[in-house]
Amino acid sequence: MLQEKTMVADALAGINGELTRYGEMIAQTENKELKTTLKQMRNAAEQCQEQLYQIAREKSYYVPAQKATQEEISHVRGLFTSAVL
């Protein structure tokens, strides 16, 4: 029997994969109606992902990484603005 923590983690991983695929499909289609439908589906998946994330946080199933320091943020911003990736 799967534990709740494992089920939440599996569901989050699945939704994250869906979000990646929706992004790929949206970028590749020229059909406006299909693009709109895919965006709606992606938005629904994002809402579901956010709800599961909140459950995981509340139950301490997920502990986010430590916040970046201002120095780290500035470094990454500098990489993007100087186009040195």
Gaussian input, Z-matrix of N, CA and C with variables (Angstrom, degrees):
# hf/3-21g

backbone

0 1
 N
 C     1     B1
 C     2     B2     1     A1
 N     3     B3     2     A2     1     D1
 C     4     B4     3     A3     2     D2
 C     5     B5     4     A4     3     D3
 N     6     B6     5     A5     4     D4
 C     7     B7     6     A6     5     D5
 C     8     B8     7     A7     6     D6
 N     9     B9     8     A8     7     D7
 C    10    B10     9     A9     8     D8
 C    11    B11    10    A10     9     D9
 N    12    B12    11    A11    10    D10
 C    13    B13    12    A12    11    D11
 C    14    B14    13    A13    12    D12
 N    15    B15    14    A14    13    D13
 C    16    B16    15    A15    14    D14
 C    17    B17    16    A16    15    D15
 N    18    B18    17    A17    16    D16
 C    19    B19    18    A18    17    D17
 C    20    B20    19    A19    18    D18
 N    21    B21    20    A20    19    D19
 C    22    B22    21    A21    20    D20
 C    23    B23    22    A22    21    D21
 N    24    B24    23    A23    22    D22
 C    25    B25    24    A24    23    D23
 C    26    B26    25    A25    24    D24
 N    27    B27    26    A26    25    D25
 C    28    B28    27    A27    26    D26
 C    29    B29    28    A28    27    D27
 N    30    B30    29    A29    28    D28
 C    31    B31    30    A30    29    D29
 C    32    B32    31    A31    30    D30
 N    33    B33    32    A32    31    D31
 C    34    B34    33    A33    32    D32
 C    35    B35    34    A34    33    D33
 N    36    B36    35    A35    34    D34
 C    37    B37    36    A36    35    D35
 C    38    B38    37    A37    36    D36
 N    39    B39    38    A38    37    D37
 C    40    B40    39    A39    38    D38
 C    41    B41    40    A40    39    D39
 N    42    B42    41    A41    40    D40
 C    43    B43    42    A42    41    D41
 C    44    B44    43    A43    42    D42
 N    45    B45    44    A44    43    D43
 C    46    B46    45    A45    44    D44
 C    47    B47    46    A46    45    D45
 N    48    B48    47    A47    46    D46
 C    49    B49    48    A48    47    D47
 C    50    B50    49    A49    48    D48
 N    51    B51    50    A50    49    D49
 C    52    B52    51    A51    50    D50
 C    53    B53    52    A52    51    D51
 N    54    B54    53    A53    52    D52
 C    55    B55    54    A54    53    D53
 C    56    B56    55    A55    54    D54
 N    57    B57    56    A56    55    D55
 C    58    B58    57    A57    56    D56
 C    59    B59    58    A58    57    D57
 N    60    B60    59    A59    58    D58
 C    61    B61    60    A60    59    D59
 C    62    B62    61    A61    60    D60
 N    63    B63    62    A62    61    D61
 C    64    B64    63    A63    62    D62
 C    65    B65    64    A64    63    D63
 N    66    B66    65    A65    64    D64
 C    67    B67    66    A66    65    D65
 C    68    B68    67    A67    66    D66
 N    69    B69    68    A68    67    D67
 C    70    B70    69    A69    68    D68
 C    71    B71    70    A70    69    D69
 N    72    B72    71    A71    70    D70
 C    73    B73    72    A72    71    D71
 C    74    B74    73    A73    72    D72
 N    75    B75    74    A74    73    D73
 C    76    B76    75    A75    74    D74
 C    77    B77    76    A76    75    D75
 N    78    B78    77    A77    76    D76
 C    79    B79    78    A78    77    D77
 C    80    B80    79    A79    78    D78
 N    81    B81    80    A80    79    D79
 C    82    B82    81    A81    80    D80
 C    83    B83    82    A82    81    D81
 N    84    B84    83    A83    82    D82
 C    85    B85    84    A84    83    D83
 C    86    B86    85    A85    84    D84
 N    87    B87    86    A86    85    D85
 C    88    B88    87    A87    86    D86
 C    89    B89    88    A88    87    D87
 N    90    B90    89    A89    88    D88
 C    91    B91    90    A90    89    D89
 C    92    B92    91    A91    90    D90
 N    93    B93    92    A92    91    D91
 C    94    B94    93    A93    92    D92
 C    95    B95    94    A94    93    D93
 N    96    B96    95    A95    94    D94
 C    97    B97    96    A96    95    D95
 C    98    B98    97    A97    96    D96
 N    99    B99    98    A98    97    D97
 C   100   B100    99    A99    98    D98
 C   101   B101   100   A100    99    D99
 N   102   B102   101   A101   100   D100
 C   103   B103   102   A102   101   D101
 C   104   B104   103   A103   102   D102
 N   105   B105   104   A104   103   D103
 C   106   B106   105   A105   104   D104
 C   107   B107   106   A106   105   D105
 N   108   B108   107   A107   106   D106
 C   109   B109   108   A108   107   D107
 C   110   B110   109   A109   108   D108
 N   111   B111   110   A110   109   D109
 C   112   B112   111   A111   110   D110
 C   113   B113   112   A112   111   D111
 N   114   B114   113   A113   112   D112
 C   115   B115   114   A114   113   D113
 C   116   B116   115   A115   114   D114
 N   117   B117   116   A116   115   D115
 C   118   B118   117   A117   116   D116
 C   119   B119   118   A118   117   D117
 N   120   B120   119   A119   118   D118
 C   121   B121   120   A120   119   D119
 C   122   B122   121   A121   120   D120
 N   123   B123   122   A122   121   D121
 C   124   B124   123   A123   122   D122
 C   125   B125   124   A124   123   D123
 N   126   B126   125   A125   124   D124
 C   127   B127   126   A126   125   D125
 C   128   B128   127   A127   126   D126
 N   129   B129   128   A128   127   D127
 C   130   B130   129   A129   128   D128
 C   131   B131   130   A130   129   D129
 N   132   B132   131   A131   130   D130
 C   133   B133   132   A132   131   D131
 C   134   B134   133   A133   132   D132
 N   135   B135   134   A134   133   D133
 C   136   B136   135   A135   134   D134
 C   137   B137   136   A136   135   D135
 N   138   B138   137   A137   136   D136
 C   139   B139   138   A138   137   D137
 C   140   B140   139   A139   138   D138
 N   141   B141   140   A140   139   D139
 C   142   B142   141   A141   140   D140
 C   143   B143   142   A142   141   D141
 N   144   B144   143   A143   142   D142
 C   145   B145   144   A144   143   D143
 C   146   B146   145   A145   144   D144
 N   147   B147   146   A146   145   D145
 C   148   B148   147   A147   146   D146
 C   149   B149   148   A148   147   D147
 N   150   B150   149   A149   148   D148
 C   151   B151   150   A150   149   D149
 C   152   B152   151   A151   150   D150
 N   153   B153   152   A152   151   D151
 C   154   B154   153   A153   152   D152
 C   155   B155   154   A154   153   D153
 N   156   B156   155   A155   154   D154
 C   157   B157   156   A156   155   D155
 C   158   B158   157   A157   156   D156
 N   159   B159   158   A158   157   D157
 C   160   B160   159   A159   158   D158
 C   161   B161   160   A160   159   D159
 N   162   B162   161   A161   160   D160
 C   163   B163   162   A162   161   D161
 C   164   B164   163   A163   162   D162
 N   165   B165   164   A164   163   D163
 C   166   B166   165   A165   164   D164
 C   167   B167   166   A166   165   D165
 N   168   B168   167   A167   166   D166
 C   169   B169   168   A168   167   D167
 C   170   B170   169   A169   168   D168
 N   171   B171   170   A170   169   D169
 C   172   B172   171   A171   170   D170
 C   173   B173   172   A172   171   D171
 N   174   B174   173   A173   172   D172
 C   175   B175   174   A174   173   D173
 C   176   B176   175   A175   174   D174
 N   177   B177   176   A176   175   D175
 C   178   B178   177   A177   176   D176
 C   179   B179   178   A178   177   D177
 N   180   B180   179   A179   178   D178
 C   181   B181   180   A180   179   D179
 C   182   B182   181   A181   180   D180
 N   183   B183   182   A182   181   D181
 C   184   B184   183   A183   182   D182
 C   185   B185   184   A184   183   D183
 N   186   B186   185   A185   184   D184
 C   187   B187   186   A186   185   D185
 C   188   B188   187   A187   186   D186
 N   189   B189   188   A188   187   D187
 C   190   B190   189   A189   188   D188
 C   191   B191   190   A190   189   D189
 N   192   B192   191   A191   190   D190
 C   193   B193   192   A192   191   D191
 C   194   B194   193   A193   192   D192
 N   195   B195   194   A194   193   D193
 C   196   B196   195   A195   194   D194
 C   197   B197   196   A196   195   D195
 N   198   B198   197   A197   196   D196
 C   199   B199   198   A198   197   D197
 C   200   B200   199   A199   198   D198
 N   201   B201   200   A200   199   D199
 C   202   B202   201   A201   200   D200
 C   203   B203   202   A202   201   D201
 N   204   B204   203   A203   202   D202
 C   205   B205   204   A204   203   D203
 C   206   B206   205   A205   204   D204
 N   207   B207   206   A206   205   D205
 C   208   B208   207   A207   206   D206
 C   209   B209   208   A208   207   D207
 N   210   B210   209   A209   208   D208
 C   211   B211   210   A210   209   D209
 C   212   B212   211   A211   210   D210
 N   213   B213   212   A212   211   D211
 C   214   B214   213   A213   212   D212
 C   215   B215   214   A214   213   D213
 N   216   B216   215   A215   214   D214
 C   217   B217   216   A216   215   D215
 C   218   B218   217   A217   216   D216
 N   219   B219   218   A218   217   D217
 C   220   B220   219   A219   218   D218
 C   221   B221   220   A220   219   D219
 N   222   B222   221   A221   220   D220
 C   223   B223   222   A222   221   D221
 C   224   B224   223   A223   222   D222
 N   225   B225   224   A224   223   D223
 C   226   B226   225   A225   224   D224
 C   227   B227   226   A226   225   D225
 N   228   B228   227   A227   226   D226
 C   229   B229   228   A228   227   D227
 C   230   B230   229   A229   228   D228
 N   231   B231   230   A230   229   D229
 C   232   B232   231   A231   230   D230
 C   233   B233   232   A232   231   D231
 N   234   B234   233   A233   232   D232
 C   235   B235   234   A234   233   D233
 C   236   B236   235   A235   234   D234
 N   237   B237   236   A236   235   D235
 C   238   B238   237   A237   236   D236
 C   239   B239   238   A238   237   D237
 N   240   B240   239   A239   238   D238
 C   241   B241   240   A240   239   D239
 C   242   B242   241   A241   240   D240
 N   243   B243   242   A242   241   D241
 C   244   B244   243   A243   242   D242
 C   245   B245   244   A244   243   D243
 N   246   B246   245   A245   244   D244
 C   247   B247   246   A246   245   D245
 C   248   B248   247   A247   246   D246
 N   249   B249   248   A248   247   D247
 C   250   B250   249   A249   248   D248
 C   251   B251   250   A250   249   D249
 N   252   B252   251   A251   250   D250
 C   253   B253   252   A252   251   D251
 C   254   B254   253   A253   252   D252

   B1=1.4564
   B2=1.5295
   B3=1.3114
   B4=1.4570
   B5=1.5183
   B6=1.2964
   B7=1.4499
   B8=1.5257
   B9=1.3245
   B10=1.4646
   B11=1.5274
   B12=1.3040
   B13=1.4599
   B14=1.5257
   B15=1.3110
   B16=1.4648
   B17=1.5149
   B18=1.3278
   B19=1.4629
   B20=1.5307
   B21=1.3305
   B22=1.4580
   B23=1.5275
   B24=1.3195
   B25=1.4632
   B26=1.5243
   B27=1.3311
   B28=1.4683
   B29=1.5269
   B30=1.3264
   B31=1.4651
   B32=1.5223
   B33=1.3258
   B34=1.4671
   B35=1.5234
   B36=1.3049
   B37=1.4640
   B38=1.5251
   B39=1.3237
   B40=1.4581
   B41=1.5209
   B42=1.3130
   B43=1.4719
   B44=1.5223
   B45=1.3113
   B46=1.4662
   B47=1.5218
   B48=1.3194
   B49=1.4595
   B50=1.5208
   B51=1.3482
   B52=1.4634
   B53=1.5229
   B54=1.3233
   B55=1.4649
   B56=1.5238
   B57=1.3133
   B58=1.4685
   B59=1.5188
   B60=1.3286
   B61=1.4721
   B62=1.5265
   B63=1.3288
   B64=1.4696
   B65=1.5274
   B66=1.3220
   B67=1.4658
   B68=1.5145
   B69=1.3179
   B70=1.4657
   B71=1.5256
   B72=1.3336
   B73=1.4661
   B74=1.5290
   B75=1.3188
   B76=1.4668
   B77=1.5260
   B78=1.3052
   B79=1.4621
   B80=1.5275
   B81=1.3204
   B82=1.4585
   B83=1.5255
   B84=1.3381
   B85=1.4671
   B86=1.5216
   B87=1.3139
   B88=1.4699
   B89=1.5240
   B90=1.3286
   B91=1.4547
   B92=1.5312
   B93=1.3399
   B94=1.4714
   B95=1.5223
   B96=1.3343
   B97=1.4593
   B98=1.5287
   B99=1.3202
   B100=1.4653
   B101=1.5248
   B102=1.3113
   B103=1.4698
   B104=1.5311
   B105=1.3301
   B106=1.4684
   B107=1.5245
   B108=1.3352
   B109=1.4666
   B110=1.5276
   B111=1.3178
   B112=1.4668
   B113=1.5238
   B114=1.3243
   B115=1.4701
   B116=1.5264
   B117=1.3354
   B118=1.4577
   B119=1.5303
   B120=1.3187
   B121=1.4612
   B122=1.5253
   B123=1.3376
   B124=1.4620
   B125=1.5225
   B126=1.3410
   B127=1.4625
   B128=1.5260
   B129=1.3344
   B130=1.4703
   B131=1.5295
   B132=1.3302
   B133=1.4641
   B134=1.5292
   B135=1.3343
   B136=1.4692
   B137=1.5260
   B138=1.3273
   B139=1.4622
   B140=1.5243
   B141=1.3215
   B142=1.4615
   B143=1.5284
   B144=1.3296
   B145=1.4596
   B146=1.5254
   B147=1.3251
   B148=1.4734
   B149=1.5279
   B150=1.3299
   B151=1.4684
   B152=1.5320
   B153=1.3232
   B154=1.4694
   B155=1.5293
   B156=1.3324
   B157=1.4607
   B158=1.5326
   B159=1.3330
   B160=1.4695
   B161=1.5310
   B162=1.3273
   B163=1.4703
   B164=1.5239
   B165=1.3322
   B166=1.4697
   B167=1.5251
   B168=1.3250
   B169=1.4772
   B170=1.5218
   B171=1.3388
   B172=1.4655
   B173=1.5256
   B174=1.3082
   B175=1.4582
   B176=1.5284
   B177=1.3289
   B178=1.4674
   B179=1.5222
   B180=1.3345
   B181=1.4484
   B182=1.5198
   B183=1.3003
   B184=1.4648
   B185=1.5138
   B186=1.3000
   B187=1.4647
   B188=1.5215
   B189=1.3432
   B190=1.4683
   B191=1.5207
   B192=1.3072
   B193=1.4616
   B194=1.5273
   B195=1.3129
   B196=1.4523
   B197=1.5233
   B198=1.3355
   B199=1.4611
   B200=1.5191
   B201=1.3196
   B202=1.4653
   B203=1.5253
   B204=1.3147
   B205=1.4601
   B206=1.5245
   B207=1.3098
   B208=1.4639
   B209=1.5252
   B210=1.3239
   B211=1.4601
   B212=1.5400
   B213=1.3283
   B214=1.4652
   B215=1.5332
   B216=1.3058
   B217=1.4674
   B218=1.5179
   B219=1.3147
   B220=1.4605
   B221=1.5213
   B222=1.3259
   B223=1.4647
   B224=1.5331
   B225=1.3367
   B226=1.4673
   B227=1.5310
   B228=1.3222
   B229=1.4655
   B230=1.5315
   B231=1.3273
   B232=1.4645
   B233=1.5066
   B234=1.3288
   B235=1.4584
   B236=1.5338
   B237=1.3062
   B238=1.4614
   B239=1.5185
   B240=1.3047
   B241=1.4680
   B242=1.5101
   B243=1.3375
   B244=1.4449
   B245=1.5413
   B246=1.3381
   B247=1.4624
   B248=1.5231
   B249=1.3290
   B250=1.4715
   B251=1.5226
   B252=1.3157
   B253=1.4621
   B254=1.4413
   A1=109.24
   A2=115.68
   A3=119.27
   A4=110.92
   A5=115.60
   A6=120.11
   A7=109.03
   A8=115.79
   A9=120.87
   A10=111.96
   A11=117.31
   A12=121.28
   A13=110.85
   A14=116.70
   A15=121.43
   A16=110.83
   A17=117.17
   A18=121.08
   A19=111.46
   A20=117.04
   A21=120.65
   A22=109.94
   A23=117.37
   A24=121.13
   A25=111.03
   A26=117.03
   A27=121.01
   A28=111.13
   A29=116.52
   A30=120.63
   A31=110.31
   A32=117.30
   A33=120.66
   A34=111.25
   A35=117.01
   A36=120.74
   A37=110.47
   A38=116.57
   A39=120.38
   A40=112.70
   A41=115.98
   A42=119.98
   A43=110.36
   A44=117.36
   A45=119.80
   A46=111.25
   A47=116.77
   A48=120.80
   A49=111.38
   A50=116.02
   A51=120.32
   A52=110.59
   A53=116.27
   A54=120.23
   A55=110.91
   A56=116.55
   A57=120.81
   A58=110.33
   A59=115.96
   A60=120.10
   A61=111.63
   A62=117.48
   A63=119.41
   A64=110.24
   A65=117.08
   A66=120.63
   A67=112.03
   A68=116.22
   A69=120.61
   A70=110.99
   A71=116.42
   A72=119.58
   A73=111.84
   A74=116.99
   A75=120.74
   A76=110.02
   A77=116.00
   A78=120.25
   A79=112.21
   A80=117.43
   A81=120.58
   A82=114.76
   A83=117.64
   A84=118.02
   A85=111.74
   A86=114.85
   A87=120.67
   A88=110.82
   A89=117.64
   A90=122.76
   A91=108.81
   A92=116.86
   A93=120.80
   A94=112.53
   A95=117.07
   A96=120.30
   A97=110.62
   A98=116.48
   A99=120.55
   A100=110.32
   A101=116.60
   A102=120.26
   A103=110.38
   A104=116.55
   A105=120.93
   A106=110.69
   A107=116.39
   A108=120.86
   A109=111.00
   A110=116.44
   A111=120.22
   A112=111.46
   A113=117.28
   A114=120.64
   A115=110.48
   A116=117.10
   A117=120.34
   A118=110.68
   A119=115.96
   A120=120.09
   A121=110.64
   A122=116.70
   A123=120.66
   A124=110.45
   A125=117.05
   A126=120.47
   A127=111.41
   A128=117.04
   A129=120.69
   A130=110.57
   A131=116.52
   A132=120.54
   A133=110.52
   A134=117.27
   A135=120.37
   A136=110.80
   A137=117.11
   A138=120.26
   A139=110.79
   A140=116.21
   A141=120.78
   A142=110.66
   A143=116.08
   A144=121.06
   A145=110.34
   A146=116.93
   A147=121.11
   A148=110.57
   A149=117.20
   A150=120.38
   A151=111.09
   A152=116.17
   A153=119.31
   A154=111.24
   A155=116.28
   A156=120.51
   A157=110.12
   A158=116.78
   A159=120.60
   A160=110.75
   A161=116.61
   A162=119.97
   A163=109.95
   A164=115.86
   A165=120.24
   A166=111.18
   A167=117.31
   A168=120.58
   A169=111.22
   A170=116.09
   A171=120.93
   A172=111.69
   A173=117.21
   A174=121.44
   A175=112.74
   A176=115.58
   A177=122.57
   A178=112.52
   A179=116.66
   A180=121.21
   A181=110.32
   A182=114.87
   A183=120.81
   A184=108.39
   A185=116.14
   A186=121.57
   A187=106.28
   A188=117.06
   A189=119.18
   A190=111.62
   A191=114.45
   A192=120.28
   A193=109.59
   A194=114.91
   A195=120.19
   A196=108.96
   A197=116.15
   A198=120.25
   A199=110.74
   A200=115.12
   A201=121.37
   A202=109.90
   A203=115.04
   A204=119.60
   A205=109.26
   A206=116.78
   A207=120.66
   A208=110.24
   A209=116.75
   A210=120.90
   A211=110.82
   A212=116.81
   A213=120.58
   A214=111.31
   A215=116.27
   A216=120.87
   A217=110.09
   A218=117.17
   A219=121.26
   A220=111.65
   A221=116.72
   A222=121.16
   A223=110.58
   A224=116.78
   A225=120.50
   A226=110.55
   A227=116.24
   A228=119.89
   A229=109.69
   A230=116.68
   A231=120.96
   A232=112.29
   A233=117.15
   A234=120.64
   A235=110.70
   A236=116.26
   A237=119.53
   A238=112.21
   A239=117.61
   A240=119.46
   A241=112.28
   A242=117.93
   A243=119.71
   A244=111.56
   A245=116.10
   A246=122.59
   A247=112.94
   A248=115.80
   A249=120.94
   A250=107.36
   A251=115.61
   A252=119.55
   A253=109.22
   D1=129.48
   D2=-179.65
   D3=-74.04
   D4=142.50
   D5=175.35
   D6=-81.09
   D7=155.12
   D8=-178.89
   D9=-56.15
   D10=-41.83
   D11=-179.57
   D12=-59.47
   D13=-43.38
   D14=179.43
   D15=-65.65
   D16=-41.08
   D17=179.62
   D18=-64.29
   D19=-41.79
   D20=178.66
   D21=-64.97
   D22=-43.01
   D23=179.40
   D24=-63.32
   D25=-42.10
   D26=178.47
   D27=-64.41
   D28=-42.16
   D29=179.55
   D30=-63.92
   D31=-42.54
   D32=178.31
   D33=-62.96
   D34=-42.09
   D35=178.92
   D36=-62.85
   D37=-41.30
   D38=178.50
   D39=-64.44
   D40=-44.10
   D41=179.46
   D42=-65.82
   D43=-40.36
   D44=178.13
   D45=-60.95
   D46=-37.92
   D47=175.96
   D48=-64.86
   D49=-41.71
   D50=177.45
   D51=-60.19
   D52=-44.39
   D53=-178.71
   D54=-60.29
   D55=-39.64
   D56=177.58
   D57=-62.27
   D58=-46.48
   D59=-178.87
   D60=-65.77
   D61=-40.32
   D62=177.21
   D63=-59.76
   D64=-44.19
   D65=178.59
   D66=-58.79
   D67=-42.27
   D68=178.92
   D69=-64.90
   D70=-44.77
   D71=-178.30
   D72=-67.44
   D73=-40.14
   D74=179.63
   D75=-60.32
   D76=-42.87
   D77=-177.94
   D78=-68.54
   D79=-24.64
   D80=-173.40
   D81=-97.40
   D82=-11.66
   D83=-177.64
   D84=-95.83
   D85=143.98
   D86=176.21
   D87=-103.04
   D88=-12.57
   D89=-179.73
   D90=-74.23
   D91=114.10
   D92=-174.56
   D93=-63.41
   D94=-38.26
   D95=-179.95
   D96=-66.16
   D97=-43.76
   D98=177.49
   D99=-64.51
   D100=-41.48
   D101=179.64
   D102=-60.82
   D103=-42.84
   D104=179.00
   D105=-63.29
   D106=-43.96
   D107=179.14
   D108=-62.25
   D109=-44.67
   D110=178.74
   D111=-62.65
   D112=-38.49
   D113=178.18
   D114=-65.02
   D115=-39.34
   D116=177.51
   D117=-64.33
   D118=-42.08
   D119=178.33
   D120=-64.83
   D121=-40.90
   D122=177.85
   D123=-62.69
   D124=-42.72
   D125=-179.88
   D126=-62.49
   D127=-40.39
   D128=177.56
   D129=-64.26
   D130=-41.41
   D131=178.44
   D132=-64.93
   D133=-37.64
   D134=178.32
   D135=-64.55
   D136=-39.19
   D137=178.27
   D138=-65.02
   D139=-41.87
   D140=177.58
   D141=-63.68
   D142=-42.41
   D143=178.83
   D144=-61.10
   D145=-42.06
   D146=-179.74
   D147=-64.59
   D148=-41.04
   D149=178.65
   D150=-63.73
   D151=-45.09
   D152=178.34
   D153=-64.58
   D154=-38.77
   D155=177.95
   D156=-60.21
   D157=-43.39
   D158=-179.79
   D159=-64.10
   D160=-40.34
   D161=176.95
   D162=-61.93
   D163=-45.73
   D164=-179.97
   D165=-61.23
   D166=-40.53
   D167=178.22
   D168=-65.35
   D169=-46.13
   D170=-177.86
   D171=-60.88
   D172=-36.08
   D173=-177.66
   D174=-93.92
   D175=6.45
   D176=-179.33
   D177=60.14
   D178=29.71
   D179=174.08
   D180=-79.47
   D181=-22.68
   D182=-178.20
   D183=-133.60
   D184=127.62
   D185=175.79
   D186=-118.85
   D187=116.07
   D188=-177.28
   D189=-65.63
   D190=158.42
   D191=177.02
   D192=-65.31
   D193=158.64
   D194=178.01
   D195=-61.73
   D196=143.43
   D197=-179.92
   D198=-64.68
   D199=145.10
   D200=179.54
   D201=-68.14
   D202=145.91
   D203=176.09
   D204=-78.38
   D205=164.03
   D206=178.40
   D207=-61.35
   D208=-35.20
   D209=178.33
   D210=-63.56
   D211=-43.60
   D212=178.29
   D213=-64.32
   D214=-41.81
   D215=178.30
   D216=-62.20
   D217=-45.58
   D218=179.54
   D219=-62.27
   D220=-39.46
   D221=179.23
   D222=-61.74
   D223=-49.20
   D224=-179.26
   D225=-64.76
   D226=-42.10
   D227=177.88
   D228=-59.31
   D229=-40.93
   D230=178.68
   D231=-63.07
   D232=-36.86
   D233=178.09
   D234=-62.50
   D235=-41.44
   D236=-178.27
   D237=-74.73
   D238=-37.50
   D239=-178.60
   D240=-75.23
   D241=-25.84
   D242=179.37
   D243=-95.26
   D244=-1.90
   D245=179.08
   D246=57.68
   D247=36.04
   D248=177.96
   D249=-108.74
   D250=77.16
   D251=178.70
   D252=-103.48

